[in-house]
Amino acid sequence: MFAPAFWYAPRPGLAAMALWPWAVAYAGAARLHGRLRARRAYYAGVPVISVGNLVVGGAGKTPVVQWLAAHYAAQGHQVAVLSRGYGSQATYPQQVNPHTHSAAQVGDEPLALARALAGHAVVVWVGRNRPAVARRAEQSGATLLILDDGFQRRDVARSCDILVLNGLSPWGNGLPLPAGPLREPLSARRRAHFAIVINEPAPTGKPRPTLPYYGLPAYRLTTRLAPASVAALRGKPLLAFAGLAHPDKFMRSLAAEGLILAAAIAFPDHHPYSAANLTYLRQRAAESKATLVTTSKDAARLPPNFAQVAELELTGAQQTDILTEIDEYLAAV
């Protein structure tokens, strides 16, 4: 499904307030569930970094996970990325093979991460029971665990807890599901050691508030298309498509590079592309004489070489500061 527009209104409207009783119930259940998990948390014998968010999808945590995994692998760690694998068939701990697994088997995000990190000392694991996955990764020689989408998964203790925020709308309307996009009450942000704000707009005239994220320490990074991806697409009319929580962000990133968008087609997040979808996209591309282009996450759900992939990368002057702070938490383990 697409996220309802009222979730991201500046303030709660009539639709959100009508759902307020369910939001209160959901928030209470989420808080209780998290506390129960935390009481039985598994403490790994190696450092653990958690990367997660408070909202449903679209914050930018996957690029952060990929960046951190590549960095610590280059520092000599045997890195294991642990994921639930949204929509996957994996019940027990399973190592993702970027060459043989499908998105249906292990989930689109874990598969995309495994493909992107194939040249590094990084293994991606999936499974429903996160503590069991952590144990299996340790047994296989991992010296550092990264919890992908780990903020709510409090059944594994973490050395460093990072909250990733979408700079365009960090909290939406500030309400829990189903009245807003929050997975937990906003007060849960206090569990994080710090936040990474992705693609925050530059201030226009007004100075940036001293505490823009309700007192949560925050660093700022931006995403951009990798130069190699841009070079491969430049000068061609493009038919861009994506099945993301916020597909418009992908379209804007293409336009920001001055690429030629003949058409842009949005699908729901984690959309399972059918044969009819593929035929439609091919026909639209032929009509526009355009090249199909999509995201790495979507490519994981598509046949090989169906479309060109526009890879994202993180950039920003505060990358070194983030790594320094993380290292301080890891050194305390």
N, C-alpha and C positions, 0 to 999 in steps of 0.2 A: 504494500500500500504506500501511497504518498503521504507525507506528514501533513496534517491539516494546517491550513494557513493560520488559523487562530492561535495555534501553539506559539507562533513567533510574532504575534502582535506586541506592540510596545507595552500594553497592559492587558490584563484579563478582560475579555468581553463577555457578552451574554452566553455564548456557547460554552465558554470555559466555566463560567459561574454555575451554569446548569449542571455541569459534571462535577462540581465541587465536592458533593458528598462521596462520590466514588473515589475522587482524588485523595480525600482524607483517609478513607479505608485503605487505599493502595499504599499510601505513605506509611501508615501504621504497620501494615504487613511487611513492607520492605525493610523498615527499621528493625522489626522483630526478627525477620529472617536473617538479616545481616549479623545481628548480635548473637544469634544461636550458632551461626557458622563460625564466628570469631572465637567463641568459647571452645570449639573443637578444632581450632586451626592447626595445620601441619607446619612445623618449623623445620625448614630444609637445612641441610648441613653446608650449604653454599649461599652466597648472597642472592637476594631476590629483588628485582626491580618490577614494580607494577605500573602499567600504563593503562589508564582508563578515562572514562568521562562520566558526567552526570546526566547527559541528555541521551535520547535515543538516536544513535547514528550521526554521522556527518561532522564530527568534531576534528578529525585529522589524526587520530591516534595511530593508524597503520603506518603512515610515513615516519612517525616518531619511533615506533617499534623497529622499523627497518633501519633507521639511522643508528639507533643505539646498539642494535645487534651487530651491525657491520663495524661500528667503532670498537666495541669490546672484543670482537673476534680479532680485529687487527692488533689489539693490545695483548693478545696471547690467550684469551679465554676460550674455552669450549662452551659456546653459548647455546642454550636451549630456549626456544620461544614456545610458550605453552598457550594453547587456544582451545576454547570450547568447540570451535568449528561450526558456526551457525549453519543449520540446515544439513549438516553432515550425517553420515551413517555410522560414524565412529562412536562406539559405546565404551570400549576399553582403550587404554593408552595405545596410540598408534603413531609411528613416525611417518611424516609426510614425504612421499617420494615425488619430487617435482616432475619426473619424467613419465611415471606410470599412473599416478592417481588422478581422479577427476574431482571437480568441485562437488559433485553429488556425494562422493565418498568421504571427503575430508573438509569441505567448506571452501568457498571461493577466496576468502581472505587468507587462510593458512596456505592454500595452494599458491596464491600470488606471492606471498612472502617467501615461500620455499623456492620459487623460481627466481625471485629477485636476489636471494641470498645464496644461490647455489654455488657461487665461487668463494664463499667464506666458510669459516669454521663454525657454522650455525646449523642446527637441526631444529625443525619445526615439529612439534608434537600436538596431537589433538586427543580429546577424550572428554566424556561428561564429568568424570570425577577428577577435579583439578588436583587434589592431594595425591591421588594415585598416579596421575600423569607426572607430577613433580618427582615422586619417588623413582619412577621408571627412567626419567631423564637423568637423575643423579646416578642411578645404577649404570647408565650408559656412558658416564664419564663427564657429564656437564659440570662446569665450574662456575657458571652464572646462569640463573634462570630469569627470563623476562616474561611476565604475565601479560599477555595481550588481552585487553578489555578486562583488566583485573580489579577495577576499583570496587565493584560490588561483590567480587568473589573473595570474601574474607576468610575462606577456609584454608588459605595458604598465607602464612605470615610473610610480610615483606620488609626488606631493609630500607627501601625507598619507595614512597607512594606518590606517583605523579598524576595530576589531573590535567587532561588536555581539553582546552576550550576553543570553540569556534569564535574567533574575534568579531565576526559580524553579528552574532547573537549568542553570547555565552550560555544564557539560561533560558532563552525563549521568553515566554510570559511569566516564568518563575514558578509555575505550578507543576505538581507531579501528574503522572498519567492517571486517567485519560484526559484531564483538563488541560494539561500542558505536556512538554516533552521530557520532564525530569524523571529519572528512574528512582530517585530518592528525594527526600526533602532537601532544600537548599542548604540546611545546616550541616549536612553530611560532608560538605566541602572541607570542613575543619580537619577531617582525617588525613587529608593530603599534606605532604611535606611542602609542596609548591605546585604551581600551575605553569603549563606552557600554553600560551595564547597564540593561536595560529591565524595569520592573516587579519590582524586587527587594523581597521582603517586608520590612516593618519589623521591626527586631530585637525579640524578646520576652524581656525580662529580661537576656539576655546582651549585653554590648557587642559591637559589630561588630568583627571582626578588623581589625588594622591593614593587612594585605595580603590582602584577601579573594579576590583573583584572581591569586594566585601572583606577586605583585610587579608586575603590569601596572597602570599608572596607569588609574584608572577614574572616569568620571562617571556619574551616575544620572539617568535620565528615566523617566517613566511614560506609558503610553498610556491614552487615555480616549475614549469616544464623543463625537463633536462635538456640541455643544449643539443645533444645528439637527436633527441626526439623532434625538436623544433626544426633542425636542419633537414630532417627527412620529410617534413611536411610542408616546408615553405614553398610557396609558389603554386601549390595544388589546391583546387577547390575541394573542400572537405565536407563529408557528411558525418557529423559527430553524433554519437549516441552513447548513453550511459544509463545504467540501472543502479543509482546511488540514492542515499537519503536526500542529498541536495545536488542533483545533476547539473543545476545551473552553475555551480561553482566550477565544474569541469569546462563547461562551455565558455565561461568568462576567462578562464585561464588560457584557452586557445585564442580567443579574441584579443587578449592583452598582449600576446606575442605578435599580433599583426597577421595572423593566419587567416586564410579565406574560408569562411563558413558558408557553404551553399545551403546547408540545412542542419538543424539540431533536433534530435528526437530523444525524449526522456522516457525511461521505463522505471517502474517501482524498484526500491532497494532490493538487492539480491534476486532480481528477476531471473527465472529459469528460461532462457531463450528457447523457444520452440522452433520447429522446422518452418512454420508459417512466419514467425518473426524474422528468421534468417532470409527467407525468400523476399519478404517485404523490404528489408534493408538493402538487399542486393538490387532489387528493382528501383528503389528510390535513388540509390547511388548511380545506377545506369542512366536513369532519366536526367540526373543533374550532372552526369559525367564527372562524378566526384569520387574521391578516395574515402573509404570507410575508416574512421578512427575512433578509438574508445580507450578506456582505462585498463590498467593491468588487472584490477579486480574483475571487470567485466570479461576480459580476455580469458580468465580462468574458467568462465562458464560458456565459452565459445569453442567451435572447432579450431584446430591449429591454423594459424595464418588467415583467419577469416577477415581480420581488420588490422590496420596498423595500430600500435599501442603508443600512446603518449605517456611517458613515464614522468612521475613527479619526483622532485627532490626538495629537501629542506635547506633553507639558507637563513642567515641572520647573524648579526654581530654577537649575539648572546649565546651562541652554541658552546663556546669554550666555558662560559660561566656556568651553564647547565651541567656540563660534564664534570666540572670541578666540584659542584655541590653534590652531585650524585656520588662521586668518588669519596667524599667525606662520609656519607652515610654508609657506603660499602665498607670503608675502612673500620667502621665501628663494629662490624659484625664479628 
